[in-house]
Amino acid sequence: MSTYVLEHIVEEHVKIVYVCKAEGHGDVIGDVPGLKYCFSKQDCLEVNSSLICWSPWMLVDDLEVRFEGAYVGDELKTIAFQARNVNCSLSPEDLYSKVINILSNLCH
């Protein structure tokens, strides 16, 4: 089964990467700059003074997604998302909009 990678830029500077299988579905990772991360620091990996934490996987409408917060010390530096089993024909702009809405609603 072949796999292919699609890289997209949305909002002029946000990178989203689709890793798709031949049947047209795959996993997606991307940045979510400038938003709040409101999840507990339960599922984390610590390296020196850096900490990377993941939210639980959640199904919102038709999107299975989780969020990642990266900290240096106690300061949140970046937020990213992972989505599973995404239809690779879904436009990156539409996917990004869904992800932003989910995170905004959960962390308002």
C-alpha beads as a LAMMPS data file, in Angstrom:
LAMMPS data file: protein, C-alpha beads

108 atoms
107 bonds

1 atom types
1 bond types

-500.0 500.0 xlo xhi
-500.0 500.0 ylo yhi
-500.0 500.0 zlo zhi

Masses

1 110.0

Atoms # bond

1 1 1 0.000 0.000 0.000
2 1 1 1.521 3.326 -1.005
3 1 1 1.697 6.381 1.224
4 1 1 2.168 9.967 0.137
5 1 1 2.798 13.251 1.945
6 1 1 1.116 16.574 1.206
7 1 1 2.458 19.757 2.787
8 1 1 0.286 22.870 2.896
9 1 1 0.599 26.411 4.206
10 1 1 -2.562 28.116 5.476
11 1 1 -3.052 31.567 6.985
12 1 1 0.215 32.602 5.253
13 1 1 2.505 30.847 7.767
14 1 1 0.852 27.770 9.350
15 1 1 2.176 24.415 8.131
16 1 1 -0.143 21.412 7.870
17 1 1 1.130 17.996 6.754
18 1 1 -1.122 15.202 5.479
19 1 1 0.277 11.644 5.473
20 1 1 -2.168 9.799 3.220
21 1 1 -2.656 6.193 2.239
22 1 1 -3.709 5.024 -1.208
23 1 1 -7.372 4.723 -0.173
24 1 1 -7.491 8.496 0.400
25 1 1 -7.471 8.771 4.191
26 1 1 -4.595 9.502 6.513
27 1 1 -3.191 11.376 9.471
28 1 1 -2.550 15.090 9.688
29 1 1 -0.303 17.199 11.886
30 1 1 -0.139 20.946 12.025
31 1 1 0.593 24.045 14.045
32 1 1 -1.986 26.043 15.962
33 1 1 -0.219 29.310 16.773
34 1 1 -1.445 31.885 19.222
35 1 1 -4.210 29.934 20.946
36 1 1 -4.693 28.800 24.521
37 1 1 -3.869 25.207 25.576
38 1 1 -6.238 24.180 28.381
39 1 1 -5.507 20.484 28.855
40 1 1 -3.940 18.886 31.921
41 1 1 -0.278 17.891 31.875
42 1 1 -1.003 14.158 32.245
43 1 1 0.376 12.518 29.117
44 1 1 3.774 14.207 28.847
45 1 1 7.365 13.679 27.794
46 1 1 10.074 15.654 29.587
47 1 1 13.496 16.384 28.082
48 1 1 15.795 18.665 30.090
49 1 1 13.716 21.789 30.806
50 1 1 11.222 21.071 27.999
51 1 1 7.885 19.359 28.413
52 1 1 5.587 18.133 25.622
53 1 1 2.037 17.227 26.660
54 1 1 -0.860 15.755 24.700
55 1 1 -4.579 16.020 25.237
56 1 1 -6.634 12.844 25.040
57 1 1 -7.929 11.862 21.603
58 1 1 -11.429 13.238 21.102
59 1 1 -14.052 12.814 18.422
60 1 1 -15.706 16.111 17.532
61 1 1 -18.297 15.810 14.780
62 1 1 -16.409 13.722 12.201
63 1 1 -12.877 14.682 13.265
64 1 1 -10.729 12.645 15.670
65 1 1 -8.166 15.062 17.047
66 1 1 -5.773 15.728 19.913
67 1 1 -3.637 18.704 20.816
68 1 1 -0.010 19.033 21.843
69 1 1 1.431 21.766 24.028
70 1 1 5.195 22.316 24.224
71 1 1 6.595 24.070 27.271
72 1 1 10.021 25.392 28.184
73 1 1 10.043 25.772 31.929
74 1 1 6.471 26.807 32.730
75 1 1 6.023 28.855 29.564
76 1 1 3.883 27.475 26.725
77 1 1 5.888 27.875 23.502
78 1 1 3.899 26.050 20.809
79 1 1 0.600 24.297 20.202
80 1 1 0.062 21.684 17.515
81 1 1 -2.646 19.210 16.556
82 1 1 -2.864 15.662 15.277
83 1 1 -5.896 14.280 13.457
84 1 1 -6.539 10.663 12.493
85 1 1 -8.338 9.096 9.553
86 1 1 -8.853 12.404 7.742
87 1 1 -10.178 12.398 4.192
88 1 1 -7.155 13.651 2.234
89 1 1 -9.421 15.535 -0.167
90 1 1 -10.502 17.813 2.705
91 1 1 -8.965 21.197 2.027
92 1 1 -6.284 22.255 4.527
93 1 1 -8.130 25.549 5.056
94 1 1 -11.334 23.715 6.028
95 1 1 -9.446 21.318 8.298
96 1 1 -7.564 24.178 9.969
97 1 1 -10.831 26.056 10.514
98 1 1 -12.394 22.973 12.160
99 1 1 -9.354 22.496 14.407
100 1 1 -9.321 26.168 15.451
101 1 1 -13.045 26.029 16.257
102 1 1 -12.623 22.864 18.339
103 1 1 -9.711 24.282 20.330
104 1 1 -11.425 27.652 20.792
105 1 1 -14.615 25.986 22.061
106 1 1 -12.757 23.668 24.441
107 1 1 -10.389 26.302 25.833
108 1 1 -12.591 29.425 25.918

Bonds

1 1 1 2
2 1 2 3
3 1 3 4
4 1 4 5
5 1 5 6
6 1 6 7
7 1 7 8
8 1 8 9
9 1 9 10
10 1 10 11
11 1 11 12
12 1 12 13
13 1 13 14
14 1 14 15
15 1 15 16
16 1 16 17
17 1 17 18
18 1 18 19
19 1 19 20
20 1 20 21
21 1 21 22
22 1 22 23
23 1 23 24
24 1 24 25
25 1 25 26
26 1 26 27
27 1 27 28
28 1 28 29
29 1 29 30
30 1 30 31
31 1 31 32
32 1 32 33
33 1 33 34
34 1 34 35
35 1 35 36
36 1 36 37
37 1 37 38
38 1 38 39
39 1 39 40
40 1 40 41
41 1 41 42
42 1 42 43
43 1 43 44
44 1 44 45
45 1 45 46
46 1 46 47
47 1 47 48
48 1 48 49
49 1 49 50
50 1 50 51
51 1 51 52
52 1 52 53
53 1 53 54
54 1 54 55
55 1 55 56
56 1 56 57
57 1 57 58
58 1 58 59
59 1 59 60
60 1 60 61
61 1 61 62
62 1 62 63
63 1 63 64
64 1 64 65
65 1 65 66
66 1 66 67
67 1 67 68
68 1 68 69
69 1 69 70
70 1 70 71
71 1 71 72
72 1 72 73
73 1 73 74
74 1 74 75
75 1 75 76
76 1 76 77
77 1 77 78
78 1 78 79
79 1 79 80
80 1 80 81
81 1 81 82
82 1 82 83
83 1 83 84
84 1 84 85
85 1 85 86
86 1 86 87
87 1 87 88
88 1 88 89
89 1 89 90
90 1 90 91
91 1 91 92
92 1 92 93
93 1 93 94
94 1 94 95
95 1 95 96
96 1 96 97
97 1 97 98
98 1 98 99
99 1 99 100
100 1 100 101
101 1 101 102
102 1 102 103
103 1 103 104
104 1 104 105
105 1 105 106
106 1 106 107
107 1 107 108
